[in-house]
Amino acid sequence: MMRQFIQFVTVMVLCFSLSAMAQELPSPFMTSAFENLNVREGPGTTYLTAARLRTGVQVRIVERNSIGTWVRVQQTLVDGTLFLDGWVLSGLLTLNPELRFSEVPVTALPDGLPENAESPSLRPLYAVPVIPAVSPDMRAVYQRGLEGRQYTHVITKIGDSVSADTLYLTPMSRPGADLGAFDYLRDSLNFFGASTQVESVAARLGMNSYAVFDPMWANSDLCQQGESPLICELRRKKPSVALIMFGGNDVLHMDDAEYSVQIRRLVDETLAEGVIPVLSTFSAHPNLPLWGQSIAFNTRLVEIAAEYQIPLINLWLAARPLYDYGLEADGIHMKHWGTETLRLDDSFPAYSGAALRNLLALRMLDEIRRTVFLDATAIG
Amino acid sequence: MNAKMNAGWIIGMCALAVLLAGCGGGEPISDPADVAQRYMTAKAAGDGDTIRSLLCAEREATWESEAASFGNVDARIEDAVCTRQGDSEIVSCTGAIVAVYGLDTNSFPLASYRMTLEDGEYKWCGEAS
């Protein structure tokens, strides 16, 4: 009897000790929201709202989308019953500094449900993922680039003032750039980061998808006479990947048919140089007059990417849950909060359009590096 | 008879005038320096009709692109002076297209351009190499 009592006391002491240790060392998967959030049935705004998560309530992260911008959280009651289970934006959570998204399982749920779109015209934009799988066709482009002595680890950007922004991509070149929970992107950051230091002559303020072919817009100190900014940039930098985004400005002066012609030309000329073109939809505000036109432009981008089998970052979809859709008051430029713009998990200051766009670019590059590059560890 | 002679004289003079005008057809109606300057002014203004009328046949397909290139900025031409290089088909221009985008102003210097003579008119045909 006495022996049983001692065993019981020992077990109890052990349990209490473990419990105390658990309290001292909270699991990195535990988190809380820093403002009241909608909890959805899946990783996107087209999924139904299932519940509300109140500020400060402790929940456990059990799953994430392919990027880490949405996480599935669960709240379990003391008696072990599941009280809350659904998806929230990771950018609105206070994440444990020890959390590593590489340790969080990735869901198979799609980013959007077209059937739940607010209007039929939006369905094509909800139907494509934020970051797609890269087509095997891109391997042939990459091979052609290697034959043309393209540098595997070099990337560039092509676009208007939204891309010329000095906080777009260039933070990737900072030594020791902090990725927070997005640790799984570290290898790709190291692989491509340094190349983002070099300014692009094909990303300029006021440039549109016509001007990128106009030699007058080329930097006369760096480009050859009669050379367009696009060809000049591809010649001097010899990148393996070009991140292309026009639209926010073009929509003010062009129709979607003209835009489509220009984007096709951009894709054709980039592919011809053995460079993988990565298109991107652009964010748009539904309350602005050119909303309909923006949707038409973005839909053309989706069609062109599908036709050419080239990667497309669906920034439009990813920016839907952001305040003002991640945009400044002008409805064109991505909003900044500070200068640490490589991640979306550093509480409110990081929860901006600029941070999201950098994160998606890095995630897309990661996908390309892992699936297309033959020797993804090679440098130079 | 007199009336017939007068009519013949008038017709003859007209034919001579036409012939002389034809002989003088070797001289271009337009000045290449003036065409280049008008072209660059139209480009800054996004004036598609003028651009189309001044573009050489070889570059006709690019008129829309040329007209829209400064479409996203508030552009104007400043201090433009164009001069023909001797009797060549090259025109050198100084001055610039000044483009304002938001709070930023960028200057796009004018350069030397190739002009071609087509049907008695000089046409703008891109930057000279």
Interface residues (C-beta under 8 A of the other chain):
Chain A: D160 S161 R204 L205 G206 M207 N208 Y210 A211 F213 D214 P215 M216 W217 S220 Q225 G226 N249 D250 L252 H253 M254 E258
Chain B: K43 E64 S65 E66 A68 S69 F70 G71 N72 V73 I97 A99 Y101 G102 D104 N106 F108 P109 A111 G126 E127 A128 S129
